[in-house]
Amino acid sequence: MLSRLINTNQVINDNAWCILELIETAVVELNKMHLFLINLYLLAAGIAAGLSSSMAGLASIVSYPALLSLGVPPVSANVTNTAALVFTGIGSTASSTKELGQHKKSHY
């Protein structure tokens, strides 16, 4: 009787380990899906921020709340947003140099 009870406990333990492994696999898969959704969300927010920046210079109205909604601390979100705006300004200046040069020649 005791050996039968030990065998039953072993079967229960083996099944418990199988269930734990299944749960662990499911959690890993959910984390991968969660990471994919976060990246998709950031991509959409980046496109929207780029469009609003190119049309009206309002990238912060989209990018800052997007970073905050993902749990980034406010100071870190502000620094990230400011760094992005610096590079946006550099890119805008570089792409407009030709037009700005022609404008300067026509007025002087």
C-alpha atoms as a printed R data frame, in Angstrom:
    type eleno elety resid chain resno      x      y       z
1   ATOM     1    CA   MET     A     1  0.000  0.000   0.000
2   ATOM     2    CA   LEU     A     2  2.834  2.390   0.855
3   ATOM     3    CA   SER     A     3  4.583  1.796  -2.472
4   ATOM     4    CA   ARG     A     4  1.314  2.481  -4.279
5   ATOM     5    CA   LEU     A     5  0.960  5.773  -2.387
6   ATOM     6    CA   ILE     A     6  4.542  6.742  -3.226
7   ATOM     7    CA   ASN     A     7  3.910  5.978  -6.911
8   ATOM     8    CA   THR     A     8  0.748  8.092  -6.821
9   ATOM     9    CA   ASN     A     9  2.670 10.981  -5.261
10  ATOM    10    CA   GLN     A    10  5.348 10.661  -7.923
11  ATOM    11    CA   VAL     A    11  2.695 10.791 -10.670
12  ATOM    12    CA   ILE     A    12  1.155 13.879  -9.048
13  ATOM    13    CA   ASN     A    13  4.585 15.523  -8.773
14  ATOM    14    CA   ASP     A    14  5.403 14.695 -12.409
15  ATOM    15    CA   ASN     A    15  2.049 16.131 -13.517
16  ATOM    16    CA   ALA     A    16  2.616 19.224 -11.400
17  ATOM    17    CA   TRP     A    17  5.996 19.765 -13.063
18  ATOM    18    CA   CYS     A    18  4.423 19.335 -16.496
19  ATOM    19    CA   ILE     A    19  1.757 21.897 -15.623
20  ATOM    20    CA   LEU     A    20  4.389 24.312 -14.303
21  ATOM    21    CA   GLU     A    21  6.413 23.917 -17.497
22  ATOM    22    CA   LEU     A    22  3.293 24.611 -19.576
23  ATOM    23    CA   ILE     A    23  2.538 27.710 -17.534
24  ATOM    24    CA   GLU     A    24  6.127 28.910 -17.868
25  ATOM    25    CA   THR     A    25  5.996 28.391 -21.641
26  ATOM    26    CA   ALA     A    26  2.703 30.300 -21.815
27  ATOM    27    CA   VAL     A    27  4.157 33.195 -19.792
28  ATOM    28    CA   VAL     A    28  7.187 33.382 -22.076
29  ATOM    29    CA   GLU     A    29  4.911 33.463 -25.122
30  ATOM    30    CA   LEU     A    30  2.739 36.176 -23.549
31  ATOM    31    CA   ASN     A    31  5.850 38.231 -22.792
32  ATOM    32    CA   LYS     A    32  6.930 37.921 -26.430
33  ATOM    33    CA   MET     A    33  3.470 39.047 -27.565
34  ATOM    34    CA   HIS     A    34  3.512 41.895 -25.042
35  ATOM    35    CA   LEU     A    35  6.899 43.055 -26.318
36  ATOM    36    CA   PHE     A    36  5.618 42.908 -29.904
37  ATOM    37    CA   LEU     A    37  2.560 45.002 -28.995
38  ATOM    38    CA   ILE     A    38  4.726 47.581 -27.199
39  ATOM    39    CA   ASN     A    39  6.973 47.861 -30.257
40  ATOM    40    CA   LEU     A    40  3.941 48.191 -32.512
41  ATOM    41    CA   TYR     A    41  2.518 50.898 -30.232
42  ATOM    42    CA   LEU     A    42  5.830 52.801 -30.239
43  ATOM    43    CA   LEU     A    43  6.065 52.522 -34.027
44  ATOM    44    CA   ALA     A    44  2.571 53.977 -34.440
45  ATOM    45    CA   ALA     A    45  3.327 56.743 -31.930
46  ATOM    46    CA   GLY     A    46  6.603 57.525 -33.725
47  ATOM    47    CA   ILE     A    47  4.863 57.791 -37.090
48  ATOM    48    CA   ALA     A    48  2.151 60.021 -35.610
49  ATOM    49    CA   ALA     A    49  4.774 62.186 -33.862
50  ATOM    50    CA   GLY     A    50  6.776 62.482 -37.081
51  ATOM    51    CA   LEU     A    51  3.703 63.523 -39.051
52  ATOM    52    CA   SER     A    52  2.614 66.074 -36.463
53  ATOM    53    CA   SER     A    53  6.175 67.389 -36.253
54  ATOM    54    CA   SER     A    54  6.485 67.832 -40.000
55  ATOM    55    CA   MET     A    55  3.088 69.522 -40.297
56  ATOM    56    CA   ALA     A    56  3.028 71.743 -37.223
57  ATOM    57    CA   GLY     A    57  6.124 71.090 -35.091
58  ATOM    58    CA   LEU     A    58  4.064 69.323 -32.451
59  ATOM    59    CA   ALA     A    59  5.876 65.999 -32.018
60  ATOM    60    CA   SER     A    60  5.767 66.295 -28.229
61  ATOM    61    CA   ILE     A    61  1.993 66.219 -28.185
62  ATOM    62    CA   VAL     A    62  2.128 62.598 -29.349
63  ATOM    63    CA   SER     A    63  5.483 61.206 -28.239
64  ATOM    64    CA   TYR     A    64  5.563 62.413 -24.617
65  ATOM    65    CA   PRO     A    65  2.151 60.950 -23.638
66  ATOM    66    CA   ALA     A    66  3.022 57.725 -25.482
67  ATOM    67    CA   LEU     A    67  6.170 57.316 -23.392
68  ATOM    68    CA   LEU     A    68  4.295 58.125 -20.186
69  ATOM    69    CA   SER     A    69  1.553 55.610 -21.020
70  ATOM    70    CA   LEU     A    70  4.183 52.861 -21.249
71  ATOM    71    CA   GLY     A    71  5.387 53.628 -17.744
72  ATOM    72    CA   VAL     A    72  8.510 55.618 -18.551
73  ATOM    73    CA   PRO     A    73  9.185 58.048 -15.671
74  ATOM    74    CA   PRO     A    74  8.342 61.671 -16.553
75  ATOM    75    CA   VAL     A    75 11.938 62.965 -16.387
76  ATOM    76    CA   SER     A    76 13.215 60.131 -18.594
77  ATOM    77    CA   ALA     A    77 10.358 60.672 -21.048
78  ATOM    78    CA   ASN     A    78 11.154 64.394 -21.157
79  ATOM    79    CA   VAL     A    79 14.867 63.778 -21.781
80  ATOM    80    CA   THR     A    80 14.093 61.207 -24.491
81  ATOM    81    CA   ASN     A    81 11.616 63.566 -26.116
82  ATOM    82    CA   THR     A    82 14.052 66.504 -25.982
83  ATOM    83    CA   ALA     A    83 16.836 64.437 -27.542
84  ATOM    84    CA   ALA     A    84 14.487 63.379 -30.334
85  ATOM    85    CA   LEU     A    85 13.474 66.997 -30.931
86  ATOM    86    CA   VAL     A    86 17.107 68.097 -31.222
87  ATOM    87    CA   PHE     A    87 17.687 65.540 -33.974
88  ATOM    88    CA   THR     A    88 14.404 66.516 -35.644
89  ATOM    89    CA   GLY     A    89 15.590 70.136 -35.730
90  ATOM    90    CA   ILE     A    90 18.954 69.134 -37.163
91  ATOM    91    CA   GLY     A    91 17.239 67.060 -39.836
92  ATOM    92    CA   SER     A    92 14.856 69.879 -40.724
93  ATOM    93    CA   THR     A    93 17.708 72.362 -40.983
94  ATOM    94    CA   ALA     A    94 19.768 70.012 -43.135
95  ATOM    95    CA   SER     A    95 16.870 69.364 -45.486
96  ATOM    96    CA   SER     A    96 16.023 73.075 -45.768
97  ATOM    97    CA   THR     A    97 19.529 74.469 -46.362
98  ATOM    98    CA   LYS     A    98 19.032 74.694 -50.098
99  ATOM    99    CA   GLU     A    99 15.785 76.640 -49.755
100 ATOM   100    CA   LEU     A   100 17.206 78.846 -47.012
101 ATOM   101    CA   GLY     A   101 20.244 79.660 -49.141
102 ATOM   102    CA   GLN     A   102 18.056 80.746 -52.062
103 ATOM   103    CA   HIS     A   103 15.923 82.864 -49.746
104 ATOM   104    CA   LYS     A   104 19.008 84.662 -48.437
105 ATOM   105    CA   LYS     A   105 20.219 85.510 -51.942
106 ATOM   106    CA   SER     A   106 16.860 86.926 -53.014
107 ATOM   107    CA   HIS     A   107 16.632 89.383 -50.120
108 ATOM   108    CA   TYR     A   108 20.147 90.773 -50.161
